[in-house]
Amino acid sequence: MAGKNLPFAVVSTAMLCAAAFVASVYYLRLPGLACNHLTPLTVLATLSAFLISICFRQMARYKERPQRLILAGCMVVALLALVLDFRYVRQYRDRCDALGQGFSLSR
């Protein structure tokens, strides 16, 4: 059985990458003002970058093909979450900053 051969570190990394991706998609799909979603998405992008570095580190440790394939898949999922979060934050950051300045000037 393949599940018995996978170390706990690989399985937990896969679960964290999946959770980061699901959380990113959740925040991207939430209705409402985009400015409210920038901070959580920035944190999720940072977490995704950290998970990519963990995957690289584990690639050096685990040499078997199934473990490396799972870690490569984790890197792809984390990279996708990172790119989606970055594009969203980049798209709305200037608008939200301008909106915030408009409110502070009117006081």
N, C-alpha and C positions, 0 to 999 in steps of 0.2 A: 504494500500500500504506500502511495506517494506521501501521504500525510505524516507517516511515521519517520520518514527520512528527512523531513524539513526541520531545521533547528528553530527553536522558539524565537530567536532574534529575527529570522527571515519572515516568519509568520506575523510577528508583531509589527515589523516594518511594513509589510503588505497591508495589514489592517489600518495602520496609521495613514498610509498613502491613500487608501480608499476613503477613510474618514475625512481627510483634508479635501479630497476631490468632491465628495458629497456635500460637505459644508460650503465649498466654493460655489457649487451649482445652486445650492439653496439660497445663498445670499445674492447671487446673480439673478435669480428668478423672483425674488421678493418684490412685490409692488411697493410703490411709495417713492419718496424722494431719494434720489441716488446718493445724496450727500450723507445720509444716515448709514450707508453701507460701505463707505470708503475705509473706515478704520478697521472693521473686522476683515475686510478683504485684504488690506495691507498686512495684517497679522497672519492671515492664511497664506499669503504669498511668501512671507518670511519663513513660515513653517514648511511650506513646500520646498523652498530652497534648502532648508536644513535637512529635510528628508532625502533630497537628492544627494547631499553630501554623505549622509548615513549609508545610502545605497552604494555609493562608490567605495566607502570604507569597508562595507561588508563584502563587496566583490573581491577585494584582496584576501579576505579571510576564507570565503567559501568557494572552492574550486570546482565543485560538481556542476554538471550542466543544468539539471533542473533548478538548482538553487540560483544559479546565475540568470536563468531565463526569468524566474520570478522577480529577481532584483532588477533586471532590465525592464520588465513590465512595470514594476513599481516606479522606476525612474521616469518612464514615459507618462504614467498617470500623474505623478507629481509635477512633471514639466508642463503637462497640459493645464493643470490647476494653476501653476505659476503664471503661465502666459495669459490665461483667461483673466485671472485676478489683476495682473499688471495692465492689460489693455483696458479693463473696466475703470480702474483707478486713474489711469492716464487720461482716459476720455473725459471723465467727469471732474477731475481735480480742479482744473482752471475755472470751470463753470461754478463749482461750489465755492471756490475762493472768491470769485467775483460776487456771488450771491451773499457770502458772509461779509464782505467789505461794504456792500450796499446796505446791509442792516446796521452795521456799526457806524456808518456815516450819517444815517438818518436819525440817530439818537441825539 
